[in-house]
Amino acid sequence: MTQLPLDGVRIIAVEQYGAGPYGSMYLADLGAEVIKIENPAIGGDVSRQTGPFFIGENDSYFYQTFNVNKKSLTLNLKSEEGRKVFEELVRTADAVTNNLRGDQPQKLGITYEQLKQVNPKIVCGHLSAYGRDNDRASWPGYDYLMQAEAGLMSLTGEPDQAPTRFGVSMVDFMTGAVASLGLTAGILGAHRTGQGRDVDVSLFDVALHQLSYPATWYLNEQHVVQRVARSAHPATVPCQLYKTQDSFVFLMAMTDKFWDVLVDILDDEVLKEDRFAQVAGRRENRDVLTTEIDRVLATHPTAHWLEVLKGRIPCAPVYDVPEALNNQYIRDIGMVQSVPHPHNQDMEILANPIKLDGQRLSGKAAVAMGNDTEVLLKELGYSEQEITHLSQNNVV
């Protein structure tokens, strides 16, 4: 791909671990020059030391998951000389993004008010747990806490079990994506007006926003969505897990059109009864319908039903992680990408889901801590002697 949409955009990322790096990786994949600021005193981004699987020195597969296509600049932002380097870099940049605790950007001097004299067009993105403008600004916070307090865990799992979190940190990932959308919008606005701004996104706000229609139902009708057995949709039937001869299949005949097709395929007299003919009737008779569909599907294994139903009824097998990643379909569509690493030439990661002109975005392995420090400093006008001085004084 000769030119990516964000080619020429420079973003300074004061980030670590999951949410911030996940979001900025989208920008890097789309062509932005994302420069990670890593504190050499603590070994850089903490996820470099996140196990259990490591790849070379001060690197991990966890770190590689969120940091492809980025540059790394070691810099102590709290030192006077480090601050000078940072501000010189800000002059050349379009945005500064961070995922620090809500009270930290002000202390570190990376808000728009503190940087606008350096670069009036700079956009300052702040991804925090609870935001910067309320009495929780100083609170530490993580994905799982947001799932709990925002009501998401109450909707996840079986009705007779404890509330359940998502299997992965979806609030982190959603917040990272939303933050990058906000940052991109801010950059577009600054290019048009010549004036930057702060852009704030918090884990809690995004988690709460994900309540979506259950929130609207409650706010306006005081309706409380409850967990339904077999991961079923709260209102539309059939839309849930069903038992086959050997496992489960997730089946979604959510409209009368799909229901009629399903009844035709299954060819069972009970399912043809009038009580199941309409959406309301299927909802009122959910438990009976579950029993009857289970009965029919139990006559054959999942593979048989997937072959019969594919392309006609929305359905899917229920895979574990190895089955999901060994699915030939994901190879056929290019969702697994080979990204050679100095310590693993065959390293594979999941590809970016965005396609441009029908092509997947390419990736380069995340670099070693400080890989780009010297080049970036020379670009800013520092001499070899000055760079040596900064290194000897633990600035870089």
Secondary structure by P-SEA (a helix, b strand, c coil): ccccccccbbbbbcccccaaaaaaaaaaaaccbbbbbcccccccccccccccccccccccaaaaaccccbbbbbcccccaaaaaaaaaaaaaccbbbbbccccccccccccccccccccccbbbbbbcccccccccccccccaaaaaaaaccccccccccccccccccaaaaaaaaaaaaaaaaaaaaaaaaccbbbbbbbbaaaaaaaaccaaaaaaacccbbbbbbccccccccccbbbbbcccbbbbbbcccaaaaaaaaaaaccccccccccccaaaaaaaaaaaaaaaaaaaccccaaaaaaaccccccccccccaaaaaacccccccccbbbbbcccccbbbbbccccccccccbbbbcccccccaaaaaaaaacccaaaaaaaaaaccc
